[in-house]
Every structure is written in structure tokens, then in C-alpha cells.
Amino acid sequence: MSRIAAEALRDAVLDAGSFRSWDATPLTVPTSDAYRRERDEAAAATGLDESVLTGEGTVHGRRVAVVACEFDFLAGSIGVAAAERITAAIERATAEGLPLVASPSSGGTRMQEGTVAFLQMVKITAAVELHKQAHLPYLVYLRHPTTGGVFASWGSLGHVTVAEPGALIGFLGPRVYEHLYGEPFPTGVQTAENLNRHGVIDGVVPLELLRSTLHRALVVLSDEPGPLPEAPARETVPDVPAWDSVEASRRPDRPGVRYLLEHGTTERVLLSGTGGQGEAATTLLALARFGGQPAVVVGQQRGRGGGLVGPRALREARRGMGLAASLRLPLVLVIDTVGPALSTEAEEGGLAGEIALCLAELVTLDTPTVSVLLGQGSGGPALAMVPADRVLAALHGWLAPLPPEGASAIVYRDVDHAPELAEAQGIRSADLLRNGIVDVIVGEHVDAADTPLDFVGRLSATVAHELSALRSVPSDRRYTERLARYRRMGVPS
């Protein structure tokens, strides 16, 4: 397939005429005559003085820094001079508080410079990590081809990472693999589309859509929140039997997290896990705005991957927590799960440990958090996403250690007493509100499945109000109050 040149990438992303180069004369490194001739020929062929260009420009008027490889310059390889240019650009972006857009297209380390070139990936990686520690966005667009040390360092560290359609992306280039092992690398593995299916990257985006994708991401990641939304009117909570809520939550046409994102948010950017395979598909990860309030969204997808949450799905949830912390964005968690995956693979994959890590990271997360009990809240995977600053529940949302049938099996050795156990255990939203587990109930006006747009509109407005209110609370106070809330849970006052 044809390759996208670095200058074409730059011009497709930035506002017309906004680019300003940051490139100084490349660092002079010891070189042989043959290597010098190769560099001169590459410069003549590309019009560039190195395998990477750097600078700044604007995306819809917003300043961003750009680093882009040129594959036609010695296969986009990274030697000392190229690494110095990349590192200096990242450091400048960090110092000036700019989001950074990086677009590798490279075979990796420049073999003509040997092991010293190989070690350049360390300083680039360090610069990227310091940029992220400054809570600045790092957005990556992988172009055809990206392999080797570049993919295994700064090409794989993005807060958001997307790739060119059809791009060859992999750690070991297929030509090298064939020479080393005497057989071709399996087809279809090292492609952008396959990596996206497996959750390695966040999406596959053609060049013509990259600018709009970056814009949507930056609206969430960089722009100021909107004004404080008006608080939705508090509704009288009807007295609904617990089992009625359980049955309502299981309706296949009940709106889930995807419906909430599509109809209740703006500037949506779906991240890894959204199109994943198997149980990982039960977790959706996205950037979005609720009523002008930016957030990272982690949502359980009841109808995907069998609906059972396993270790991979929980690792996706933890990635969302990490994104929120790194970018200092609020986190919205949407709970809607039939329960944990009970299998050999889940046990060997560390299901219990992943639930524990989710709990530990969420309850101590240094950013505003809002949990939404949208439907079924069964077992450890639901608990792992509960302990937020504010917890909302749909009228028919419920939370229990096991599905009521499981509780009945333990207590009565049958499933016939499930409705009785649902009532006795206090799993319905009204009971959760009374016990201080839930803060707000969003009414369903009979059933969310019958009026999904109305329900999602009110739920989104409630989330937006809670996010905005939490932003006004000092971080230390918010953190202390969250810990105190769960410390006293269930203890008589």
C-alpha cells in the first residue's frame, strides 16, 4: 500500500498555514562515507534533513505540537539525531503545556548507528512519560508501516492511539521474521484492523477523518468544561417491588451504555474494548461530554461477549481509571452486568485480583468520579465500579452480591425464592438510597425501555450536574469525603 508522507500528515491535521517548524540543524554524529551518502540521497529524495519533522500548529484554533516520521528517509529509522529532535520537541511541548500529536512511520532503530541508536528509545520514552505526568494529552496516529523499537516505545504510549487503515503495525517486521525463522509471518496479524479488534489500539481512522477525530478528542481532553448545568428536578421514587426491577433490568431492549453515549453525550471518541472480542467486549471505554462536562467513560455492556465480566474486561476498566488520573479528567462508570465470568480462563487470568485492583484504584483515584447503576449490578464486577464520589441509580437499577437466583440457591437450595431474596437483601434502588449506597435515583417513568430517549436525556443531565458540582470541590476534601463515606458504610450512626 502507498505511504502517507510526513508533510501530508501535517497538512491534513493542522489548520491551513498554521504550522511552525521547531527543527534545528540535525545533530552531527560520527559516520562513515557510505552512511553519509545514504543520508544525502534520502535528503535529496524527500526534501527533509532527517527522518522526522517537528513543530507546532493549530487544530480548529487550538495549539498542538506535532512529531511525524518520514518513512522515505531511511525507512523512518531513528538514530541519535532523529531522537534528539523528537525528544527536544516533546520537552518543548511539555514546557509550553501543549497537547502532543505523534505519528510514527518507521522500521525502528537505525541500523547504521548500531546499539547507541537502539538506546535512543529510552530518552524518547522518558520524555513522553514526563509529558503525560504533566497531565498533557499524548495522541498517536500510527502510519504504514510502524515496527520495531518505535512501536515498542513512543508508538505505544498514547492516551489515545489510532492507526491508518491497512497499516502494517507490529513489533518484528515481517521481512526480518522470515529471514530469521525461514517462514513468512502469519498473514492478517500485523494489521491495524486486527490490532484494533484485539484492543491493542483504539481505532482505525483514515487520514481524511483524522483531523475531526483529533478535534473531538481535544474538546474532551483540553477544552474547559461548560457552565454548571441546572440540576434536574428531584423525582418522587415510586414503591416498586425488587423483583419488578430485576425483570425490567433484564429486558433486551433496555438502553445500555452505548445508547447513553450515542444519545446523551457529545464529542464521543470510542477507545479500545469497544469492538473487542470475547469477554473484553463487555467493557466499553470512551471520551465524551455530558452537557458540556468532559469525562472518561467506562461502561459495562450487558449484551456483549455473553455479558460476563472477566479479567480482560476489568483491565479495560482500569485503563479508563488510569486515563482519567493521567489527564485529570472526571471518570463516569456505568454498571450493567449479569456478573463475573466463571471459567478456568477467568480464574487463571486473575479475575479476583482484577476486581481487587479495580476497587483499590477507584476508591483512591485522584479525580472526580460518578458511578451510574444503569441496570443489573451483580457480583464483584459491579462492586468494582461502585465506590465513587457520587453514585446514581436508574429506578430499576439494582446491586447484589449475586443475582437473586444465586442467593436463593445458597439459602434455599433452589431458585424459586429469588423474588423473596431480592426483597430481603435490599437490592433495589430505593433500598440503596436509604442505606446511603446511592445518592440520586433517576426515574424511569414506568420503564426506561419504553421511553429510552426521555430517560437517557434525564440521566445525562443528572450526570452532567454531578460532574460540574464535583469540580468545584477541592481535591483533598473530595478524596477525604469519599474515603470517609465508604469507611462508615453500614455502621450505625
Disulfide bonds with the S-S distance in Angstrom:
none
